Amino acid sequence: MEKFFFGAIVGMAAGALLVANNCKLRNLVKKNQEDLMEKAENYIDEKLEQLEKAGKDKKQQKTAE
């Protein structure tokens, strides 16, 4: 188990050094982060719209009764 953690830490450190020293790789990481954030925002917006629609449907059902 200790070897796994040591390997993971060394891998993260090596990856961070590569990104810090390579402009193309840094830009790629930034682009992927932006894409991921955009997808997350779209997903959250869709879920909020679904919740709002469900809330409106419930209100309409209550007023119809």
MDTraj code that builds the backbone (N, CA, C; nanometers):
import mdtraj as md
import numpy as np

residues = "MET GLU LYS PHE PHE PHE GLY ALA ILE VAL GLY MET ALA ALA GLY ALA LEU LEU VAL ALA ASN ASN CYS LYS LEU ARG ASN LEU VAL LYS LYS ASN GLN GLU ASP LEU MET GLU LYS ALA GLU ASN TYR ILE ASP GLU LYS LEU GLU GLN LEU GLU LYS ALA GLY LYS ASP LYS LYS GLN GLN LYS THR ALA GLU".split()
xyz = np.array([
    [0.0819, -0.1182, 0.0000],
    [0.0000, 0.0000, 0.0000],
    [0.0870, 0.1256, 0.0000],
    [0.1961, 0.1209, 0.0740],
    [0.2856, 0.2364, 0.0794],
    [0.3487, 0.2626, -0.0573],
    [0.3792, 0.1537, -0.1295],
    [0.4392, 0.1696, -0.2620],
    [0.3420, 0.2388, -0.3565],
    [0.2130, 0.2051, -0.3442],
    [0.1117, 0.2668, -0.4300],
    [0.1063, 0.4178, -0.4067],
    [0.0987, 0.4579, -0.2794],
    [0.0917, 0.6003, -0.2480],
    [0.2170, 0.6733, -0.2927],
    [0.3319, 0.6112, -0.2719],
    [0.4573, 0.6719, -0.3144],
    [0.4575, 0.6895, -0.4666],
    [0.4131, 0.5873, -0.5389],
    [0.4075, 0.5953, -0.6847],
    [0.3102, 0.7015, -0.7324],
    [0.1966, 0.7118, -0.6656],
    [0.0980, 0.8123, -0.7035],
    [0.1529, 0.9532, -0.6798],
    [0.2204, 0.9733, -0.5688],
    [0.2765, 1.1049, -0.5377],
    [0.3853, 1.1415, -0.6379],
    [0.4731, 1.0466, -0.6685],
    [0.5802, 1.0721, -0.7655],
    [0.5196, 1.1012, -0.9030],
    [0.4154, 1.0270, -0.9403],
    [0.3490, 1.0496, -1.0691],
    [0.2848, 1.1866, -1.0779],
    [0.2193, 1.2282, -0.9703],
    [0.1589, 1.3614, -0.9697],
    [0.2649, 1.4699, -0.9785],
    [0.3738, 1.4525, -0.9076],
    [0.4813, 1.5512, -0.9106],
    [0.5434, 1.5582, -1.0503],
    [0.5657, 1.4438, -1.1107],
    [0.6238, 1.4427, -1.2457],
    [0.5281, 1.5073, -1.3454],
    [0.3998, 1.4784, -1.3344],
    [0.3008, 1.5394, -1.4228],
    [0.2953, 1.6901, -1.4045],
    [0.3014, 1.7358, -1.2813],
    [0.2995, 1.8797, -1.2545],
    [0.4223, 1.9471, -1.3142],
    [0.5388, 1.8831, -1.3046],
    [0.6609, 1.9401, -1.3631],
    [0.6512, 1.9466, -1.5151],
    [0.5954, 1.8426, -1.5755],
    [0.5801, 1.8445, -1.7211],
    [0.4882, 1.9572, -1.7657],
    [0.3771, 1.9731, -1.6967],
    [0.2826, 2.0777, -1.7333],
    [0.3437, 2.2155, -1.7116],
    [0.4159, 2.2323, -1.6026],
    [0.4746, 2.3627, -1.5717],
    [0.5823, 2.4015, -1.6724],
    [0.6490, 2.3048, -1.7303],
    [0.7606, 2.3351, -1.8194],
    [0.7261, 2.3255, -1.9671],
    [0.6035, 2.2915, -2.0004],
    [0.5674, 2.2748, -2.1400],
    [0.4459, 2.3613, -2.1704],
    [0.4635, 2.4615, -2.2537],
    [0.3576, 2.5575, -2.2838],
    [0.2399, 2.4907, -2.3556],
    [0.2681, 2.4040, -2.4513],
    [0.1601, 2.3369, -2.5246],
    [0.0772, 2.2492, -2.4310],
    [0.1440, 2.1786, -2.3433],
    [0.0740, 2.0924, -2.2492],
    [-0.0069, 2.1759, -2.1505],
    [0.0466, 2.2880, -2.1080],
    [-0.0248, 2.3770, -2.0167],
    [-0.1523, 2.4289, -2.0823],
    [-0.1426, 2.4685, -2.2105],
    [-0.2596, 2.5170, -2.2825],
    [-0.3630, 2.4060, -2.2995],
    [-0.3166, 2.2841, -2.3214],
    [-0.4070, 2.1711, -2.3348],
    [-0.4820, 2.1457, -2.2042],
    [-0.4121, 2.1544, -2.0941],
    [-0.4758, 2.1351, -1.9636],
    [-0.5791, 2.2443, -1.9382],
    [-0.5455, 2.3690, -1.9692],
    [-0.6393, 2.4794, -1.9507],
    [-0.7636, 2.4599, -2.0363],
    [-0.7436, 2.4179, -2.1621],
    [-0.8562, 2.3965, -2.2526],
    [-0.9465, 2.2863, -2.1992],
    [-0.8881, 2.1776, -2.1524],
    [-0.9682, 2.0681, -2.0988],
    [-1.0427, 2.1094, -1.9726],
    [-0.9809, 2.1909, -1.8892],
    [-1.0486, 2.2401, -1.7695],
    [-1.1671, 2.3277, -1.8069],
    [-1.1498, 2.4131, -1.9062],
    [-1.2589, 2.4997, -1.9505],
    [-1.3736, 2.4173, -2.0080],
    [-1.3398, 2.3160, -2.0883],
    [-1.4429, 2.2288, -2.1446],
    [-1.5195, 2.1565, -2.0349],
    [-1.4474, 2.1075, -1.9365],
    [-1.5108, 2.0364, -1.8261],
    [-1.6026, 2.1293, -1.7468],
    [-1.5580, 2.2506, -1.7216],
    [-1.6408, 2.3470, -1.6485],
    [-1.7662, 2.3821, -1.7286],
    [-1.7518, 2.3965, -1.8591],
    [-1.8664, 2.4280, -1.9441],
    [-1.9683, 2.3146, -1.9416],
    [-1.9203, 2.1912, -1.9500],
    [-2.0102, 2.0763, -1.9446],
    [-2.0810, 2.0683, -1.8097],
    [-2.0077, 2.0963, -1.7022],
    [-2.0671, 2.0931, -1.5683],
    [-2.1745, 2.2009, -1.5551],
    [-2.1471, 2.3207, -1.6058],
    [-2.2451, 2.4287, -1.5994],
    [-2.3704, 2.3941, -1.6793],
    [-2.3522, 2.3364, -1.7975],
    [-2.4674, 2.2958, -1.8788],
    [-2.5495, 2.1890, -1.8082],
    [-2.4832, 2.0941, -1.7461],
    [-2.5524, 1.9878, -1.6735],
    [-2.6330, 2.0457, -1.5573],
    [-2.5722, 2.1372, -1.4834],
    [-2.6414, 2.1993, -1.3700],
    [-2.7611, 2.2802, -1.4192],
    [-2.7440, 2.3541, -1.5281],
    [-2.8553, 2.4319, -1.5830],
    [-2.9713, 2.3412, -1.6242],
    [-2.9402, 2.2281, -1.6873],
    [-3.0449, 2.1345, -1.7284],
    [-3.1197, 2.0795, -1.6078],
    [-3.0466, 2.0440, -1.5042],
    [-3.1096, 1.9902, -1.3839],
    [-3.1982, 2.0953, -1.3165],
    [-3.1516, 2.2199, -1.3115],
    [-3.2323, 2.3264, -1.2518],
    [-3.3606, 2.3501, -1.3313],
    [-3.3509, 2.3461, -1.4632],
    [-3.4697, 2.3623, -1.5469],
    [-3.5687, 2.2491, -1.5222],
    [-3.5189, 2.1264, -1.5082],
    [-3.6062, 2.0128, -1.4810],
    [-3.6750, 2.0288, -1.3462],
    [-3.6015, 2.0755, -1.2451],
    [-3.6606, 2.0956, -1.1127],
    [-3.7665, 2.2053, -1.1160],
    [-3.7371, 2.3142, -1.1869],
    [-3.8338, 2.4229, -1.1975],
    [-3.9600, 2.3764, -1.2688],
    [-3.9415, 2.2982, -1.3756],
    [-4.0563, 2.2467, -1.4509],
    [-4.1390, 2.1532, -1.3632],
    [-4.0728, 2.0686, -1.2861],
    [-4.1437, 1.9764, -1.1972],
    [-4.2193, 2.0542, -1.0903],
    [-4.1605, 2.1613, -1.0381],
    [-4.2269, 2.2444, -0.9379],
    [-4.3497, 2.3130, -0.9944],
    [-4.3405, 2.3630, -1.1170],
    [-4.4550, 2.4271, -1.1813],
    [-4.5667, 2.3262, -1.2066],
    [-4.5310, 2.2046, -1.2478],
    [-4.6305, 2.1004, -1.2720],
    [-4.7049, 2.0656, -1.1435],
    [-4.6348, 2.0582, -1.0322],
    [-4.6983, 2.0279, -0.9049],
    [-4.7935, 2.1382, -0.8629],
    [-4.7524, 2.2636, -0.8856],
    [-4.8381, 2.3765, -0.8501],
    [-4.9652, 2.3753, -0.9348],
    [-4.9518, 2.3431, -1.0636],
    [-5.0675, 2.3378, -1.1506],
    [-5.1632, 2.2267, -1.1101],
    [-5.1093, 2.1142, -1.0665],
    [-5.1929, 2.0035, -1.0224],
    [-5.2692, 2.0409, -0.8969],
    [-5.2049, 2.1125, -0.8040],
    [-5.2704, 2.1532, -0.6803],
    [-5.3818, 2.2550, -0.7080],
    [-5.3562, 2.3476, -0.7992],
    [-5.4585, 2.4476, -0.8299],
    [-5.5746, 2.3864, -0.9062],
    [-5.5497, 2.2793, -0.9830],
    [-5.6558, 2.2131, -1.0587],
    [-5.7473, 2.1343, -0.9661],
    [-5.6968, 2.0905, -0.8530],
    [-5.7778, 2.0132, -0.7597],
    [-5.8632, 2.1079, -0.6844],
])
top = md.Topology()
chain = top.add_chain()
for i, resn in enumerate(residues, 1):
    res = top.add_residue(resn, chain, resSeq=i)
    for name in ("N", "CA", "C"):
        top.add_atom(name, md.element.get_by_symbol(name[0]), res)
traj = md.Trajectory(xyz[None], top)
